[in-house]
Amino acid sequence: MIQSVCITVVRPKPQGSPLWSWRYDTGENRSTEKRQEKTGQEESGMAKILISPGRYVQGAGEMKKLGTYAAVYGKKALVLITESGYKRSSAVIEEGFQNAECSMTVDYFRGECSKKEISRICALMEEKGCDLMIGIGGGKTLDTAKAAAYYRKVPVIICPTIASTDAPCSALSVIYSEEGVFEEYLFLPANPNMVLMDTEIIAKSPVRLTVAGMGDALATYFEARACRDSGAATCAGGKVTGAAMALAELCFDTLMEEGVKAKLALEAGACTEAVERIIEANTLLSGIGFESGGLAGAHAIHNGFTVLEECHSMYHGEKVAFGTITQLVLENVPTDELEDIIDFCIELGLPVTLKELGITDPTPEKIMAVAEAACAPTDTIHNMPFEVTPESVAAAILAADRYGRYFLGE
């Protein structure tokens, strides 16, 4: 997940749930309101900050050691996973807890990282006496696990079974409505205690998911570059560090070098070195790169597309990929750079047109609704190094769509 990114959100307390009367962001230095009160001189003196998970482990078969890893952090873990995910992975998860000094109880994720679901998980953890949260699965499951761990004040281990987003490493949960519409960012005071990537499991996931992860990671360098140029604060609460920029650039270079090779290998059912490098780029490099490098236009435009029901079948990274192209149009980058990114997306099968996003009837009203949502006062598009308006975003979306159709030969 800045003037607009690192927000402090206070929500009324719903009946039966004490959680949402709390501040989402407990760090004084991460509050937008606090930053907006600063003078220009103070803003220029903002510290450079980089944050990351406490531990990152990647390798084939690592899930079999989950119980051993968990015992470092707690005695009883709540494992949050989808019902279908548990059917696929129950044997290896249960093997991982055999003879471990940590027990587990399993609960099924209900589909949306919403306030209602987070509250439900918190109540269950209290009822079961769990002192550790383990999230296993995809982005929304993991975001829910991180949020619940925060409110319960317990450690959290994140175990992605796919490499479809850069969410696992971040101190961030993206909150959606029960209907799947983006609502807000929940900034957490710390990153996950541990991120565990079992590449044997991830390599067996649908290829489209890893490709979507490359779409998400594609934005990392370009958004970090925009934040660096504008001097915006990142999700880490400070300015972009050189290390974050270097990781963001390494992420981009890895995608360009290994992306197509990894996709072809995965289609062949092979977990090659290219696949390993792309899993790391999608998760660790992009995770640290976006969080400590900053978000800008691409993710804000993704958020805008969530208001259209036609886009709900598209994965996060697929919408971010089109958002990246749109950001580059807003920036009016050189033709060669824009062409390279569009060609890369086409080669991977990432969407480069509105039709490929599921929008078969892109009326002016729909495009403006997306643009207005992307330009919400609390969204990250205002981290761009120039003024952005709904009108300029709408124009960039339409131009990006036309460029995509041109390069597809339509």
N, C-alpha and C positions, 0 to 999 in steps of 0.2 A: 501497500500500500503504500515549512511550506506555507506559508500563508493559508493554504487550503488542505494540505494532506494531513499534517500532524494536528488533528483537531481534538478538542475536548468537547464531548457531547454529554449532555445531561438530559435524561428522559424521565417523564413522570413514572411513578411506581405503579405498575398494574396490580390489580387485586390478586392476592395469593402469591406474588413474587416479589421478594425484597431486592432482587439483584439490580434492577434497572433504575433504581434511585441513586446508584453509585456513579461516580465519574468514571468514564471509560479510560481516561488517561490520568494516571496518578502522578506523572512527572511534571513538575512546575515548568521546566524548561521546554516541554513538548506542547504546551498550550498555545493554540493560535491566538487566543485573546491576549495572553501575556506578550507574545511576540509582536502583535500589532500595536502594543503600547510602547514598544521600544523606539528610540530615535534611530535615524539612519546611521549615526556613528556607532551606536550600540550594536545594530544589526550587522555592521561590517566587521565587528569583533567577535561574531559568533564562532564558537569552537568547531573544529572538524571532529566528527565522531564516526566510528565504525563499530557495529555490533554484529554478533554471530551466535549460532547455537553453541552450547557448552561442549558438545562432542558430536562429531559427524563420523559415521561408520558406513562404508559401502563395500559390498562384496557378495558373492554368491553363497547362499546358505546361511547368512547371518541371522535370519529369523529363528533358527534352531537354538540360538543362544539368548533369546529374548528374556527368559526368566532369570538368567545369570546377570544380564545387564540391569534388569528391573530391580533386583535385590539391592543394588547400590543405592537406589532412591526410595524404596518403600517396602512395606511388608504385605500389603494387599492392594492389588491393582484393579481398577475398573478398565476393562478392554472395550473400547467403543469401535464398532465395526458394523457394516451392513450385514443383513441376514444372508444375502447371496455370497458376500465376501467370506463370511465365516464358514459357509458350506464348502467353499473352495480351499480355505486355508486352515481349517480347524485342526487337522492332523499335525501340521508343522507348528502351529501356535501351542497346542497342548504338549507337543514334544519339547518345545522350548521351556516349558514350566516344570517339566518332570525333574524332581530332586532339587528344585530351586528353593532358595530361602525367601520366596515371595509367592503368595497365592494370587489367584485371579478370579474375577467374576466378569461375565460377558454381557453386554447389552447392545441391542441393535439400533443403529442410527436410522432416523426416520425421514431423511431426505433433504432437509434444508438447515443451513446454519442460521437459525432464527432465534430470537429471544426466548420464544416458548420452548424450543428444543434445548437450549443451553440451560434454562431454568429446570427443566425436567431432569437433565443429567446431574445437575448439582444436587437436587433433592435425592436422587438415587444414590449418589456417592455418600451423602450423609447417612442415609438409611443403612447402607451396606458397610459403613465404616472403612471406606477406601482412603488410603493415604497416598495414592499414586494414580495418575491417569495415563493410559496408553491409547493412542489413536492409531488405528490401522485402516488404511484405505486411500481414498482420494481427497481432493482439496476441501470439500465442505465437511467431510467427516473429521479431517484433521483440524480445521479451523474451529469446529465445535469443541473438540477435545482440548485445544489450547485455551479457549475461552472459559470452559468449565473448570479447568485446572487453575486458572487465574482466580476465579471467584471462590473456589474452594481452598485456595492458597496451598496447593500441593504441587510436586514436581510433575513434569509431563515428558513422556517419550513419544516421539512421532515416527510412525513406521509406514511410509507410503508404499502402496502396492502398484502404483502407477507413477509415471514421470510426466504428468500432464500439466503441472503448474510449478511455480517457484515458491508456493506457499509454505512447504514443510519447515524451512529453516527460519521463518520470520517471526518476529514478535508482533504479529498482526493477525486478526481474524476479520474476514469480510462478512458483514451481517446482511442477510436478505430477509425479505418478508416471507410469510408462509407460502406465497404464490411464486417465489423465486425472483422477485424484483429487488435489485440492489437498494440497500437503505443507508449504510454507513460503514466506516472503518472503525474497528475496535483495536486501538493501540494498546499493547501490553507492556508492562514494565520490564520484561525479560524475554529472551528467546527461549525456545525449548531446551530443556536440559540435555536432551539427546535426540539426534535424528538417525534412524537406522534404515539403510537402503539395501534390501536384499535383491540384488540384480537378477538372480535366478527367477524370482517371482515377477519382477517388473518386466523382464524380457518376454514373459508369457502373456502379458496384458495386450489388449487390442492395439495394433500399430497406430491407429488414429489417435490414441491417447498420447503416445510419446511424441507424435508429430504436433499435436496441439501444444504440448509442453515446449516444443521448439518455437511455436508461434508466440507463446508467452515470453520466452527467453529472448526472442528477437527484439522486443521492445527495450530490454534492459540498457543496452549501451546508448541508444538514442535518447531515452528519457534521462539517463544520468548526464549525458552531454548537455541536454537542455537545462537541467538543474544547475550544473556547474557554470554554464554561461550566464544564467540569471541570478546566481547566488542564492537560490532558494534553499530553505531548510529541507532536509531529508526526513524520512520516517524515523531515523535514528536520533533526531532532535538537534542536528547541527548541520554544518556544511559538508560538501562532498570531500572525502579524503582522496589522496592520490592512489591509495591501495584499492579503494572501492572502484575508482575509474579503471584501474588496471584489471581488476576482476571482471568488470563489465565488458571491457574490450576483449579480454581473454574469452569470455562467454561468447561474444559475437564471432570472434575468429574460429572458435571451436565449432559453432553452428555452420559456418561457411565451409569449413574443411571436412567435417565429419557428418554433417546432417544427412545428406543424401545417402552416403555409405551406410549409416546406421539404419535408415529407413529400409533400405534394400535387405540388409542383414536380418532385421526383425521380420520382414516379410518371408524370409527363408527359414525363420525359426531359430536363428543363430544369435548368441550373445557374444559379439566380437568386441575387440578393443574400441572400435568406433562407437558401439552401443554403450560401453562403459563410460566413455568420454562424454557422450551426449546426455546420459543420465546425470552425470556430475554437473554438466553445464546447465541443464534444465533445473536442477535442484539447488546445488550449493553455489555455483558461480552466479546464477541469476538471482538466487535468494539473497545472498549478501549484496550483490550488485544493485538490485532494485531498492533494497531497504536502506543501505548506506550510500547509495548513489542517487536515489530519488525517483519519484514518479512524476509524469508530466502529461502530455497529450494522449498517448496511446491508451492508457488505462482509463482515463476520463471518458474517452470516446467509447471504449468497451462498456463503461457504466451507462452511457447514454443508450446504447443498443439494447440494454436489458429492459427498457420500457416497451419494446416491441415484442409482442407475443410470438411473432414469426421467428425470432432469433433464439427462443428458449431451448431449441433442440441443439444449438451450436455450443461447443465447448468454450470455456473461458479463453483459452489460448488462440482459438480460431478467430474469435472476435477481437482479441488484442492484436493479432497479426494484421487485420484490416485497419485497426486503429493506428498501428505503426505506420502503415502506408499513408493514412490520412494525416498523421502528424508530419511526415516528411513533405507532404503537399503543402501543409500550412507553413512549413519552414522554407519552402521553395528551394529544396536542395538541388544540386546539379543533376542533370538528366541521367548521367551514368550511375550515380548512387541510387536514384529512384528505380532505375531499370534493373539494377542488380538485386534489389530487395524484392521487387515484383517477380522477377524470374525465379528467385529462390523459393518464394511462396508457391508459385505455379509448379515447380519441380517437386515440391513436397506434398502438394495437394491442399495447401492452405488457401482459404478464400481470398480472392482479389477483387470480387465484384459483390454488389448488393444481392444479386440473385443467388450467388453461392452462399451468402449468409442466410438465405431463406426469404429474402424480401423480394417478392416477385412483382409487387406493385408499389414502388417507392414514390409515393405521393409527396408533394412539397410539405404537407402537414406532418407526415411521418418523419421526414428527414429533419424538419425543424424541431419536432419533439425530441428526437435523439440529440440534436445540437444543444437545445436548451438544457436538457438533463446533463450533458457533458460539461456545460458551463455553469453548473450549480456553484454558488459561492464557496462551498466547502470542498469542491473537487480539485483535482491536481492539475487540470489544464492551465490554471493560473500560475503554474511554475514555469511555463514557457517564457523565454526571454523577450517577449513582446506581448502586447495586449491581444487577447483572443475574445471574440464575441460569438454568440450563436450564429450570426449571419456568416462569419468567416468559416466556422466549423461546418455549417451546412454546405457552403460552397466547396470546401475541401473534400467532404464526403462524396459529393457528386463528381468532382474531378477525379478522385481516387477510383471511383467506380468506372469512369470512362477510360482511365488509363489501364485498369485491369482488363476491361473488354478489348481494348486495343492490343495489348500484349497476348491475349488469348486468341486474337485473330477474329473477333466477333464484329 
